[in-house]
Amino acid sequence: MSTHDTTVGFSPAVAAPQWGEQQLVGELRVGSVEAFNYLISVYHPPLFRFLSRVCRDREDAADVLQDVFLKVFRSAASFEGKSSLKTWLYQIALHEASNHRRWWRRHKSQETSIEEPDASGHTTWAERLADGKESPLALALRNEQRQRLQQWLAQVPEPFHTTLVLREIEGFSYDEIAEIEQVRVGTVKSRLLRGREMLRQQWLHNSAAEPGGLRSVEGHV
């Protein structure tokens, strides 16, 4: 399947109205196809980027995204609005990505080795402690270290990798991440601290191995 062909079976939302969240949710609950098409037009790009990072493979992300939209279409009537629509969608996306990973390990791991993650979809760096200043993420994404950061993030294991993506790239609050991952807020904070430290160690270890690399890193840590 093409990585761009992720809405097979769905009609494109051409000249869709600008709906508020409450109106959109109300229309989704009664099965409005127009509302569902609009939902796809709004959330397809960010969800695909998120799943590309979580699945670490764009082809897999395209497959999972179709499952996500199908599940949303089938379960929209039962959405109770206890969280925002966006948080609910990311919760479904993370759940489907986790199911996909479990299926792959169960059915495919003995057929062929899993390829190294495609680092091109990973674009984050996180500060160890928030201090109100410009973060190393913002600094690093503007210089030549970007590709290296993508590779180092890909080496952070789950669930720390996904938590970093949700916080540092997607911009969710601690409470929203807790809803998406279905864990306590304290667990989210713990995962962020550990994930940030893992990423920092990757940065320091790999940069120190390059001539002049550590000097450039020290300006961002």
Order of alpha helices (4+ residues) and beta strands (2+ residues): alpha-alpha-alpha-alpha-alpha-alpha-alpha-alpha-alpha-alpha
